Amino acid sequence: MARHTSTMRQPNEQILNKDVEFVIRENGRKLGELHVSKGSIEWIPNNGRYNRRIRWSKFAELMNNEELI
């Protein structure tokens, strides 16, 4: 079974336009980073091929989709 870990980097001071960043690892290998901001979330894969950014309203719509469950 894969072992997943995540770490978080958060600004020390309140900065309105600074993302909170999560580094996601599986069995010690970095899968990518999840950046969370007040307007959207963004996935940055470790291979750097593409970034996926999505607004919170669209994310909520996707997560509420029963086909995913």
Secondary structure, DSSP 8 states (H G I E B T S, - for coil): ---EEEEEE--SS--TT--EEEEEEETTEEEEEEEE-SSEEEEEETT-S--EEEEHHHHHHHHT-GGG-
